Structure formats: structure tokens, C-alpha cells
């Protein structure tokens, strides 16, 4: 009987209010869900083919930059600049490109996009760490 009273008391306590997501957090969650859906639906291959202008089977710096610019503009992401710098693209390629430091293939594309998004979402912290 005492156990039942404890259960009843625990159930009657009000739950803490849920914190609302900021716009940036909402955009980050939306991006992650869209990226996961794209991976599940094999849309990364279609994206690669669309932006692989030289038909090499991977995206070089200019092609990846164009893809990121398209996604930034089409999604109207306020946390992502519409055009990444050459140094930023080089960093993404270096970090994500397992097969080549100058390009990403379809197996690396999802990670490259997630890496870019994470970098931009946390840009202030990243820049502060290197100052």
C-alpha cells in the first residue's frame, strides 16, 4: 500500500515545462532530419550526379561549394552563409574526403554536409577555440 501512495504522488507532481528550441536549434534539427531522410532514400547519389558537372563520380571544391550554396539558399538557413569560403570548403574536403583530400564521393557526401552544418552552427565556439 505504501508503494501505491509513492506511485500516486510521483504521478501527481507536475512535469517541468519543456524548453522551446531557438530558431537555430530548430533549423539544426530540421537539417539533421532532412539529411537522414536523404540518406535513407538514396538521394545523396542523385545530388552528387546533379552537382558533379565533370561527371567524375565525386564533387570537387567548386561542385561542393555549389551544392552547399544551393542548400543554404533553398532552405533559407539563417545560420549558414550562402557561399562558403575556399578555406572552409578545403577544410570540409580534407575532413570528409577519405579517398581524396580534394573531393568527396557519394559515401562521404552526407558526412561532408553534416560537417559543414555543424561547423556553421557552432562557428562562434570554433573560432573562439582557435584565437
Residue, then its C-alpha position, 0 to 999 in steps of 0.5 A: x500500500x505504501x508503494x501505491x501512495x509513492x506511485x500516486x504522488x510521483x504521478x501527481x507532481x507536475x512535469x517541468x515545462x519543456x524548453x522551446x528550441x531557438x530558431x537555430x536549434x530548430x533549423x539544426x534539427x530540421x537539417x539533421x532530419x532532412x539529411x537522414x531522410x536523404x540518406x535513407x532514400x538514396x538521394x545523396x547519389x542523385x545530388x552528387x550526379x546533379x552537382x558533379x558537372x565533370x561527371x567524375x563520380x565525386x564533387x570537387x571544391x567548386x561542385x561542393x561549394x555549389x551544392x552547399x550554396x544551393x542548400x543554404x539558399x533553398x532552405x533559407x538557413x539563417x545560420x549558414x552563409x550562402x557561399x562558403x569560403x575556399x578555406x572552409x570548403x578545403x577544410x570540409x574536403x580534407x575532413x570528409x574526403x577519405x579517398x581524396x583530400x580534394x573531393x568527396x564521393x557519394x559515401x562521404x557526401x552526407x558526412x561532408x554536409x553534416x560537417x559543414x552544418x555543424x561547423x556553421x552552427x557552432x562557428x562562434x565556439x570554433x573560432x573562439x577555440x582557435x584565437 
